[in-house]
Amino acid sequence: MTQNYLGLVLQTLGEREAGAACLEQAVTAFRDALGEFTRERVPHRFATTQNNLEAAEKLLSVRQR
């Protein structure tokens, strides 16, 4: 759960900063969280974290253009 929250904080910082470093770290944090939140074990947390990951990846792709 900590990794998911870390990802959210980094994503928020990344939205406010010009560079992509925080967004890259957010993506990594969400991916780490998905290592624990599997679809089979905790489907609700998996879905929430997967959505967070997709949002961070989308922001990152826009930022890197």
C-alpha positions as CSV (number, residue, x, y, z in Angstrom):
1,M,0.0,0.0,0.0
2,T,2.9,2.3,0.7
3,Q,4.2,2.0,-2.8
4,N,0.8,2.9,-4.2
5,Y,0.7,6.0,-2.0
6,L,4.2,6.9,-2.9
7,G,3.2,6.7,-6.6
8,L,0.3,9.0,-6.0
9,V,2.6,11.6,-4.3
10,L,5.2,11.4,-7.0
11,Q,2.5,11.7,-9.7
12,T,1.1,14.8,-8.0
13,L,4.6,16.3,-7.9
14,G,5.2,15.3,-11.5
15,E,2.1,17.1,-12.5
16,R,3.5,20.3,-10.9
17,E,7.0,20.1,-12.2
18,A,8.4,20.6,-15.7
19,G,10.6,17.5,-15.8
20,A,9.6,13.8,-16.1
21,A,11.6,12.4,-13.2
22,C,8.8,12.3,-10.7
23,L,6.4,10.8,-13.2
24,E,9.0,8.1,-14.0
25,Q,9.4,7.3,-10.3
26,A,5.6,7.2,-9.9
27,V,5.3,4.6,-12.7
28,T,8.0,2.5,-11.0
29,A,6.2,2.8,-7.6
30,F,2.9,1.7,-9.1
31,R,4.6,-1.2,-10.8
32,D,6.2,-2.3,-7.6
33,A,2.8,-2.1,-5.8
34,L,1.3,-4.3,-8.5
35,G,3.9,-6.9,-7.5
36,E,2.0,-7.3,-4.3
37,F,-1.5,-6.4,-5.4
38,T,-2.2,-9.3,-7.7
39,R,-5.6,-9.6,-9.4
40,E,-6.1,-13.0,-7.7
41,R,-5.2,-11.9,-4.2
42,V,-6.7,-8.4,-3.9
43,P,-8.7,-7.6,-7.1
44,H,-9.9,-4.2,-5.8
45,R,-6.5,-2.9,-4.9
46,F,-5.1,-4.3,-8.1
47,A,-7.7,-2.5,-10.2
48,T,-7.1,0.8,-8.3
49,T,-3.3,0.6,-8.7
50,Q,-3.6,-0.4,-12.3
51,N,-5.7,2.7,-13.0
52,N,-3.1,4.8,-11.1
53,L,-0.4,3.3,-13.2
54,E,-2.2,4.0,-16.5
55,A,-2.8,7.6,-15.5
56,A,0.8,8.1,-14.6
57,E,2.0,6.5,-17.8
58,K,-0.3,8.7,-19.8
59,L,1.0,11.9,-18.1
60,L,4.5,10.7,-18.7
61,S,4.0,10.1,-22.4
62,V,2.5,13.6,-22.8
63,R,5.4,15.1,-20.8
64,Q,8.0,13.3,-22.9
65,R,6.7,14.7,-26.3
